[in-house]
Amino acid sequence: MISGKAIIDVWIFSTARAVLSQELQKFRNRPFLETTMAASALVASADGAINFAKLTMLDQSLAAINELKIYDPHDAIDIYRKHAEALAADPGAAREKILRLIRNLSDDEHAARLLIKVCVAIGKSDDDFTESEKTAIDQLCANMGLNPADTGL
């Protein structure tokens, strides 16, 4: 017969392992979160208007993408806002910083394609997928070594 202490020890170990696993996932996926929020801000601001539809689509993306579900949405939105504010304050410098950040995903084609899908969804979310938003996505693709024609644009 298994003692109550043994059951508690197993439960504590299992819980600790689950928490550690989630923290490891957060650590591994943090660059993807940072990059996705930066790219989303770039596309959302490309036409000069970050509206409610774009923010709603960002929220839906956070809830739907497994790699991003593990994060507190408030953390993700804070990262997004930081990049959106930087783009409003100094568009040229902020754009260059975001494009440098995005190059880090060029080695992970799955992550790069997923990022582009999020950005396309954000661009289309207000039913007005502008040329400036398409151009921003083309720049993202170029910086990650993706062919824009392969992304559904």
N, C-alpha and C positions, 0 to 999 in steps of 0.2 A: 504494500500500500504506500502511496506517495504522500509525504507529509505536507501540511499546509505551508510550511516554510519553503519547501522545495517548489511548490506551485508558485508561490510569490517570487522566489528567486528566478524562475523561468520567465514569469511575466515581466519582471523588472529587466531581465536581459533582453527579452524580445522587444520591449518598449524602447530601451536604449538603442538597440540595433536599428529599429525603424527610424528613430529620430536622427541617428547618425547617417543613415542612408539618405534621408531627405536633405540633411545639411550638405552632404556630399554632392547630391544632385544640384542643389542651389549653387554650390561653388563651381561645379562644372558648367552649368548653364548660365551663370552670371554674365559672361561676355555676350552670349546670345541675347539676353534680356537687354543689356545696355545698347547693343547694336540695333536691335529691333525698335526700341523706343527712339533712338536717334534717327534712324531711317524714316520711321513713321512721322516724326516731327518735320523732317525735311520735306516729305511728300505732302503732308497736311498743310504746310505753310507755302508750298510752291505757288499756289494761286492767290496768295495773300489773305486767305480766310480760313482760320481754324474754327469750324463750326461744330454745333452739337452732333450732327450726323457723323462726323469724323471721330469725335470723342467716343460716341456710342460704339462705333465699329472697333475702335481700339480696345474698349472694354470687352467686347465680344471675342476679340482675338485672344486677349489674355485668358479668358475663360475656356476657350476651345483648344488651344495649343498645349499639348502635354508638357512640353519643355518650359512653358511659362506658368502653368497652373500652380506650381509650387511656391510662387511668389505672392506676397501681399500686394494686391492691386494698387494700394496707395504708394508703395515703393516704386512700382513701375510708372505710375502717373507722375510721381515726383521727378523721375529721370526724364520722362517725356517733356515735362514742363521746363526743366532745366535747358534742354536742347531747343525747345520752341522759343524760350526767352532769349537765348543766345542768338538764334537766327533773327529775331526781331531787332536785337541790339546791334549786331554786326554780321549781316548775312554772309559776306564773303569769308570771313575767318571761321564762322561757325560751320558753314558748308564744307570748307576744307578739312576741319577737324572731324566732321561726321564722315566724310569720304575716306579719311585715313583710318578711322575706326572700322569702317565697313570692309576695308581690304583684309582685315583679320579673318573674315569668314570665307575668303576665297579658297581655302584648303578644304572646306566642308560644304560640298555641293548641296547636300540635303538642307543644311541650315540656310545656305544662301537662297535656295529656291523658296523655302518657307518664308524667309524674310520678304522676298519679292511678292509672294502671295498676300501677305499681310498688307504691304504697301499698296498693291493694286486694289485690294478691298477698301482701304482707307481712301484712296483716290476716287473710287467709284461710289463711295457711301452717300454722297450728297447728290447723286444722279447727274453730276456734271464733271466728268472725267476730262479735265482741261489739258491742253497741250503742254502747259508748264508742269503739270503733275506727271504726264507721260515722259517729259524730258528728264524730270528728276529721277524717275524710275529707270530710264535708259542710263543715266549717270551711275546709279547704284549698280546696275547690271555690269556696266563697263568696269567698275572698280572691283567687282568680284569675279570677273572673267566669265560672265554669263552672256549668252546671246539673247538680246531682248525678244527676238522672234520666238524663242523657245519658252517664253514665260507667259504666253497667252495675251500679249498686248496687241 
